[in-house]
């Protein structure tokens, strides 16, 4: 019986340890759940504050412009060098002012607009599930109406060198996803009206492509400059070779002129030398 009692004692000891470990684990898990709940509450408060702030049109515009600028800087583009903010085109019937004009090689530009309607979308985020679909339909309708308005402005006609399109920047991926959820044809219809709907991810891809085009253009410009310098160097070396050849011919001619008198001297007849002074007249002595 003794071995059995010892085994049961060890089992009881292990069970006690497991219970203690379970209590510690439960306490830690409860603490993590409370922390997660606190973070969720904080996130909900911050989201509510953001939604309240974005209801003001001025705040919405600044938020879109800020997100657009961050995306431009993330792509490595520089203000006043690679892109211009708020460029102005004066027309006979008014002024056009896109948010950003991104420069392309060859004096061309891509025009970006960040003014997006958010009222219905913000309401759909806070609305109960029963009202959400109707608000999303309203959001898609607002976005479609904004596409029509932007298309009628025809930015590409006012800015020379711009391709016949404009980019409508949506500062959140959810804005486009929510609209496409209830209006799948929105993307295609916007493109037919020469408006490209771009979220931060798709705009970043476009801007990185533009940055790559600038790099390739710089490489090509450097290659052209090197080729021009090479042609100039070749021309100068050729000119130097011609001058050296001309100098060589001149030196050869000078040597020939110098040797001609010496050759004449060498061919003069030799006179016999007197054997002695005898027989010479006295005055010669």
C-alpha atoms as one frame of an Amber mdcrd trajectory, in Angstrom:
protein
   0.000   0.000   0.000   2.888   2.319   0.677   3.904   2.751  -3.016   0.300
   3.493  -3.888   0.081   6.134  -1.198   3.310   7.718  -2.388   2.032   7.775
  -5.968  -1.236   9.344  -4.868   0.713  11.926  -2.892   2.756  12.854  -5.947
  -0.435  13.095  -7.999  -2.004  15.390  -5.406   1.149  17.526  -5.409   1.083
  17.844  -9.212  -2.611  18.671  -9.164  -1.921  21.404  -6.626   0.816  22.850
  -8.809  -1.449  22.756 -11.854  -4.206  24.523  -9.933  -1.792  27.237  -8.877
  -0.495  27.598 -12.448  -4.072  27.702 -13.701  -4.900  30.470 -11.259  -1.871
  32.472 -12.443  -2.791  31.896 -16.109  -6.398  32.897 -15.471  -5.252  36.043
 -13.705  -2.926  36.930 -16.589  -5.645  36.205 -19.138  -8.114  38.353 -17.218
  -5.559  41.174 -17.104  -4.973  40.924 -20.872  -8.727  40.954 -21.534  -9.106
  44.097 -19.432  -6.198  45.753 -21.281  -7.712  44.791 -24.629 -11.082  46.178
 -23.591  -9.430  49.422 -22.501  -7.598  49.708 -25.847 -10.806  49.018 -27.728
 -12.609  51.699 -25.759  -9.777  54.147 -26.448  -9.858  53.293 -30.145 -13.620
  53.776 -30.209 -13.242  57.195 -28.583 -10.514  58.224 -31.039 -12.600  56.998
 -33.967 -15.586  58.950 -32.717 -13.446  62.084 -32.363 -12.093  61.618 -35.884
 -15.570  61.064 -37.280 -16.819  64.185 -35.494 -13.910  66.236 -36.811 -14.340
  64.950 -40.366 -17.949  66.093 -40.476 -16.677  69.635 -40.983 -15.947  70.196
 -44.703 -12.762  72.148 -43.969 -11.405  69.354 -41.778 -12.273  66.751 -44.409
 -10.392  68.732 -47.040  -7.316  69.114 -44.834  -7.368  65.420 -43.945  -7.477
  64.425 -47.611  -4.699  66.871 -48.517  -2.550  65.650 -45.601  -2.967  62.026
 -46.612  -2.161  62.928 -50.213   1.002  64.778 -49.220   2.157  61.887 -47.037
   1.677  59.484 -49.940   3.658  61.786 -52.243   6.503  62.028 -49.744   6.427
  58.277 -49.145   7.021  57.792 -52.883  10.115  59.997 -52.614   8.690  62.990
 -54.508   9.708  66.499 -53.428   7.460  69.531 -53.139   8.158  72.341 -55.636
  10.491  69.978 -57.500   8.538  66.850 -58.410   5.055  68.181 -57.634   3.222
  71.459 -57.079   0.401  71.967 -54.588  -2.669  74.009 -55.499  -1.576  75.023
 -59.020  -3.857  77.580 -60.651  -5.153  77.665 -64.233  -6.915  80.885 -65.178
  -9.783  80.369 -67.621 -12.187  82.760 -69.264 -15.067  81.538 -67.096 -13.202
  80.993 -63.837 -10.237  79.393 -62.122  -9.286  75.723 -61.867  -7.239  74.598
 -58.887  -6.444  70.891 -58.531  -4.861  69.821 -55.266  -1.595  68.576 -56.756
   0.136  68.535 -60.132   2.811  65.841 -60.356   5.521  66.629 -62.888   6.488
  64.139 -65.568   9.473  64.178 -67.932   8.891  66.184 -71.074   7.011  69.065
 -69.391   3.967  66.868 -68.654   1.853  66.641 -65.495  -0.554  64.282 -63.728
  -3.336  66.123 -61.885  -4.646  64.919 -58.510  -7.784  65.921 -56.618  -8.382
  64.983 -52.969 -11.828  66.485 -52.375 -14.068  63.525 -51.522 -17.590  63.481
 -49.987 -17.606  61.651 -46.635 -20.963  62.448 -44.999 -22.828  59.246 -45.875
 -19.787  57.062 -45.294 -19.186  58.449 -41.794 -22.828  57.905 -40.919 -22.658
  54.312 -42.189 -19.714  53.585 -39.890 -21.727  54.537 -36.796 -25.148  53.351
 -38.001 -26.742  50.040 -36.991 -26.585  47.183 -39.470 -30.181  47.736 -40.618
 -29.397  51.274 -41.817 -25.897  50.634 -43.098 -26.720  49.484 -46.636 -28.882
  52.512 -47.392 -26.126  54.820 -46.193 -23.559  52.974 -48.319 -25.813  53.422
 -51.347 -25.938  57.139 -50.555 -22.135  57.177 -50.187 -21.684  55.544 -53.603
 -24.130  58.034 -55.134 -22.217  60.967 -53.614 -18.933  59.607 -54.912 -20.413
  59.063 -58.386 -21.763  62.629 -58.411 -18.317  63.928 -57.436 -16.756  61.930
 -60.291 -19.212  63.555 -62.718 -18.385  67.013 -61.354 -14.639  66.427 -61.600
 -15.001  65.072 -65.126 -16.831  68.201 -66.244 -13.952  70.387 -65.027 -11.611
  68.740 -67.540  -8.397  69.659 -65.776  -6.387  68.208 -68.653  -7.667  70.940
 -70.980  -6.404  73.718 -68.711  -2.943  72.308 -67.975  -0.709  71.847 -70.985
   1.055  68.516 -71.191  -1.419  66.705 -68.953  -2.742  63.321 -70.109  -6.485
  63.300 -70.688  -7.350  62.127 -67.192  -7.395  63.226 -63.577  -6.787  61.164
 -60.442  -9.403  61.319 -57.680  -7.608  60.446 -54.451  -9.605  58.708 -51.711
  -7.629  59.010 -48.444  -8.883  55.678 -47.066  -9.115  52.230 -48.627 -12.493
  51.779 -46.929 -14.032  54.703 -48.818 -13.629  53.013 -52.173 -14.355  49.518
 -50.892 -17.629  50.648 -49.317 -18.757  52.350 -52.524 -17.830  49.366 -54.719
 -19.674  47.070 -52.344 -23.009  48.527 -53.469 -21.950  49.982 -56.862 -19.450
  47.615 -58.529 -19.539  49.538 -61.836 -18.332  52.780 -60.246 -14.660  52.160
 -61.053 -15.284  51.407 -64.717 -17.754  54.269 -65.177 -15.327  56.729 -63.602
 -12.538  55.599 -65.888 -14.830  56.036 -68.910 -15.163  59.679 -67.828 -11.335
  59.965 -67.588 -11.311  59.912 -63.789  -9.061  57.388 -62.047 -10.123  56.422
 -58.513  -7.013  55.939 -56.392  -6.573  54.894 -52.774  -3.274  55.411 -50.906
  -2.014  51.984 -52.019  -2.844  52.393 -55.721  -1.679  56.013 -55.780   1.607
  54.998 -54.173   2.114  52.434 -56.950   1.430  55.142 -59.558   3.795  57.609
 -57.878   6.562  55.017 -57.560   6.189  54.384 -61.284   6.504  58.126 -61.930
   9.594  58.280 -59.702  11.085  55.378 -61.676  10.354  57.218 -64.935  12.218
  60.252 -63.569  15.198  58.062 -62.659  15.261  56.511 -66.121  14.995  59.979
 -67.668  17.942  61.159 -65.570  19.959  58.106 -66.626  19.122  58.764 -70.269
  20.059  62.448 -69.894  23.395  61.462 -68.315  23.991  58.970 -71.114  23.301
  61.664 -73.711  25.654  64.044 -71.927  28.384  61.379 -71.782  27.878  60.656
 -75.487  28.128  64.359 -76.316  31.283  64.707 -74.225  32.709  61.620 -75.924
  32.034  63.070 -79.374  33.627  66.372 -78.340  36.676  64.548 -76.954  36.979
  62.524 -80.169  36.792  65.723 -82.237  39.488  67.405 -80.163  41.785  64.390
 -80.367  41.263  64.288 -84.128  42.080  68.024 -84.351  45.193  67.480 -82.229
  46.249  64.588 -84.483  45.879  66.790 -87.563  47.896  69.570 -85.926  50.620
  67.111 -84.884  50.768  65.688 -88.406  51.008  69.206 -89.837  53.762  70.022
 -87.335  55.611  66.853 -88.310  55.479  67.770 -91.973  56.710  71.290 -91.139
  59.635  69.884 -89.131  60.564  67.530 -91.967  60.485  70.446 -94.410  62.658
  72.540 -92.057  65.214  69.740 -91.762  65.331  69.355 -95.541  65.896  73.108
 -95.985  68.700  73.000 -93.413  70.451  70.034 -95.050  70.365  71.392 -98.625
  73.295  73.902 -98.166  75.367  71.232 -96.457  74.795  68.950 -99.407  75.966
  71.717-101.749  79.161  72.153 -99.729  79.908  68.454 -99.859  79.874  68.421
-103.680  82.356  71.380-104.142  85.673  70.385-105.907  88.669  70.047-103.604
  91.667  72.325-104.361  95.233  70.922-103.994  97.053  72.113-100.881 100.544
  73.619-101.401 103.302  71.322-100.215 105.271  74.169 -98.622 105.591  77.933
 -98.484 108.445  77.928-100.884 107.821  79.615-104.176 105.190  81.918-102.725
 105.603  85.651-103.341 107.217  87.615-100.566 104.097  89.535 -99.792 102.290
  86.200 -99.264 104.767  85.349 -96.543
